[in-house]
Amino acid sequence: MTGELTEAVVAAQAGDEEAFRCLYRSLQPGLLRYLTALVGADAEDVASETWLQISRDLPTFTGGEFRAWTVTIARNRAMDHLRRQRRRPSLPVPVQALSELAGDADTAERAGETIGTEAALALIATLPPREAEAVLLRAVIGLDAETAGRVLGRRPGAVRTAAHRGLRRLAALLDRHELPVPSGDERTGPPRRRRGRQAPSTSRAEPADG
């Protein structure tokens, strides 16, 4: 965890609201991408539930990788949501809307530039679940293999292998489609109170198991 993030966590635990907003601004974009691949259109609702739990449980955080702690909460909320909905997650975005992903050499380092787009997240959701989550945790959230392994309950080597295979599959798919990636806005504002019933999810991909 970076020094600035560590300081923000300590301050937020002491009740500093601005520090908590700083944590939210730093982590929400990555969490939202991760949740979008897991639960599709319901990602914002699940993200709101995640931040409510983070706010409630923050005093109990005793150190370590804060991003891993937050993404574990997000993953648990996503799995609960999918069990309630009895649906399989995916995004209804065609593969044809995708563009380039980094090639075989150093894919993990360069993938983040492309997989932050909604269209690329749709493609990640078509990967085998273990590979999809490994790619998301490594390239979107930015966790190392050991930390991602703790989140997923797997060995670091298994996470590295799954991420590598997933990135190779993405590169192979994207090689067949050379259309431009559509631009999209990231939602980075503060959580809003949920109103009414949730919109039904259109998801179809299978949640990763641990």
Secondary structure, DSSP 8 states (H G I E B T S, - for coil): --HHHHHHHHHHHTT-HHHHHHHHHHHHHHHHHHHHHHHGGGHHHHHHHHHHHHHHHGGG--SS-HHHHHHHHHHHHHHHHHHHHT--------GGG------STTHHHHTHHHHTSHHHHHHHTTS-HHHHHHHIIIIII---HHHHHHHHTS-HHHHHHHHHHHHHHHHHHHHT------------S------SS-------S-----
